[in-house]
Amino acid sequence: MNPESTQTKWGQFIPLVIVFFFWGFVAASNDILIPVFKKAFDLTQGQSQMVSLAFYIAYTVGSIIYMITSYLLKADLVNKIGYKNSLCIGLGISALGTLLFYPAANTHSFPLMLSGLFIVALGFSLQQTVANPLAIALGPISNGSQRLTLAGGINNLGTTIGPLIVSFAIFGGNAGVDTNISIESVKIPYLWLGLAFVAVAIFLKFSSLPDRPQLIEEIEVSGHPVRSSALKYPQLVLGMIAIFLYVGVEVSTASNLPDYMEKKLGFELKDIAPYISLYWASLMIGRWTGAVEAFTRDMSLQKILRFVAPYLAFATFLAVNAIAKHDLTPFYVYGLVVLVLVAADIASKGNPARMLFIFSILGALALIIGMLSTGMVSVYALTSVGLFCSTLWPCIFTLAVSGLGKHTSQGSSFLIMMIMGGGLVSWAQGEVSGITGIQYSYVVGVACFAYLIFYAWKVSGILKSHGIDFDRKIAGGH
């Protein structure tokens, strides 16, 4: 990181966050595909979660391919071919994946659909490896984690819009859904998405993004022993488990929600999309709140923005659903739930370990309320998990790579590998639901939050023993 960099390079940062938008758009759209595929291909709930499994396991496969390629080249792949080229290649791979939706829809092939999603996510794996550290490099280290939170907020703009667009493409305005027609309708939005991938790749290639930015891994933390591998640092190893379980509970809560609302509350599949949108919008609400420090260092203005930002994000959700002609009446009361997020954000005082601790407790409580309550109260409780997952990624990432020095990029790739938790935990919850019923299967998510609470407590002590105290000095991301 250039020590003279004193402000976020918005001209470079804004083009970069387009790829964050795509990750969210596709990931959230999977939650609409799951119930559609379940009916069309006559799958069990566990089998339907193969959609999440195929998508998220691709991140691990992609990371392994990345490491093997780097080993064979005897040089880090991204450093060798450059950041912009890596982003463009990643987008190209994702575009190839969308092409499979055409023959898959025409032949009604579930394996081919899964293959398409797998290849799309394979491209995302390379994009993630590049874009996360790059987002932090485009400005001062002191608010790098807030910049990553802001990028996450753009990601969740995609997660808010994605389910609505895909749902409209599949169901249109018809109340009665022919699943055969629905499957064939899937190919159109994904072909358009492929064209968008190609267009953005061309745009980024000619943008002002740095091809070889100076990253934080070049900075050694004074007084820390130099170790031979990122895996020698306990904060990273424990953080890898934390990322696995965090992505797991975030994805599985949403991907199992349609089955719960359909079975227990009698919702039609076409009416579930706004609630899936609300879940992912909840992450956007939390991330816009957590990104306030990336915009200004004026403490008085920050206090105002901490109330304005979440409700601006909530208003965005309402506006998108109003355009989609959905009834907004059930969602206004959710504005009160947002106040819990604001209070938790203020209580965290910018400390990522404290934020992880508080938000994980609230996430676990939300799931417990969702399991023990009925009707719309349970729906609001489950969707509020999105609020409390919102800032966990930058918190865990920052804590896990703090103090790694020159091993930071290696640690980053290990963390991205653990995104596979989104698929495995979703699949596990789907299997548990066959035993406990869909509502009580959310105990899987409670167990995930329990570990995150432990990690928040444990990593704080580990870092303090190495002279890293986030109450005294906020460290950079990665």
Steps between C-alpha positions, in 0.01 A plus 500: 500500500634836410552683829424832331152384404267699722161451341299240315570498125136516396576513127656154528284363780164558325581289189632223728179464702307398186636146548383506864151574363513193274598265785196610697261491204579137417533371858159634605336387177594143596238523776232537231645219289500254792120467545444515121747216438358308796155489339615465141740213567306345794783539752515465879594812700849357548538432127376849411785646707738355242449840333677670791753217530601516131526879513702537819723194465628662178672763715709229663575329168595839354735575790666158462546554124644844580754355746602215266542741210708737714717204610558386140580856391728539804334839549170633631251484209341840559833673551628343178211587266382814680187595692298636207577199281403266784166677544431482127588127484273435799212682332564303179480169686170607660365599158578150368301353790188697407508347150424157649159622617375497143547126427420416864161675477419350161584144610364542856832380640557562872869389484564743213333782697730422794801492267412847372474640853828327593689664212346842575623471860839370383546836329378676814774322700773669297314832510473477883869423537580821314221738597502466881864607555472751215203672668716552808799619295306790344540735796641527853546185708322657797157470336575203271251275681231769467575518127454123477173541691390764247582261213292243686214750504515517119509121498173503690343743257544207261353256751197727543432537128603151386214294648241746369632502143546123482159441661335731246684328214378158618150573632407821319160618618335157493362350816503147365852383425585232244836371625603385152456854367673630813812294436520624141451856621817473710729515196408855394614697809820296523587556135457874556716464810772338289496795261530733800805306624671549162408870483637567850819305423563730202416807710740400782778417255503862384427653842751677727518210746861430601637179350754439775399699811717519809321288758512471873689169483813705435480651848649304791350562843787600730581261782323203341699186427524422129341161429538273200131473408168673558376175657745554787277781631216382729283804423493387135438128563214573742382772258478248216250300704319824583468598130375148417227518765413867443442454126320178588246655736452804274421288193311214667264734686387649168511185286277304740260791555282431190436141614402622849266770367339262252456203735423673829338827395333400172674756276498456123850476353448814292416702815817402688744708290437832687593329830816353352570851372440637853749252646777606263395865531557457874865432427506813286343700786767379742789553260396852404494575872840342560656687206431846644864547608620451141322823401599741776714529812277771648362335816188719512415418139566131565241500780239644262589264216473196728127569513459631145693224317295197617167666423627619163583135423160392631334762279692356204351158575150649521550693174618191310201300622262787422630500142441123494139574611524303825282587800728694739264487799664193665843664495453835674516345849848370412623857542480443877728195475759720328529700824651190666772503234574869557528448877733201450717697258536786749582253782781342296695831488677401179678202660465201261534239777230670711277541193540131413415405860188719529363430152552123534303496827218694333509265199466195723211663690325583172518136388374377836203740481438381143491138617276561801250749352236473228362699208656823383692545827709196407552635147622838630726324751658283230542787254662713773787248503609691189539815711728325747706320234553827314840606636639160601701446180721812540522439876624141462722587203664789687555296817625191314770676294612760756870452575566265206728753328643358175274192533182711471414408139558131570271525801241678287490212251454249785206702632335520158536122471274468806207665320404138425323511838209668321432177313587242765309661788195557275510136396542392865199706608298353215585150623429591865158634393408146394540397865387805699270673252598816314438748785715325760776431246619855569676358807787443252530878465494548878800265527683709236443821694617327820842444342513860375437623855790280617729627221424864582604437861803284418653706217487819704734341756728357228543837330551690824783260589663610173456868578193553278224677691206626292383725782825694473560483125276369224714285275449471127319220323717280282 
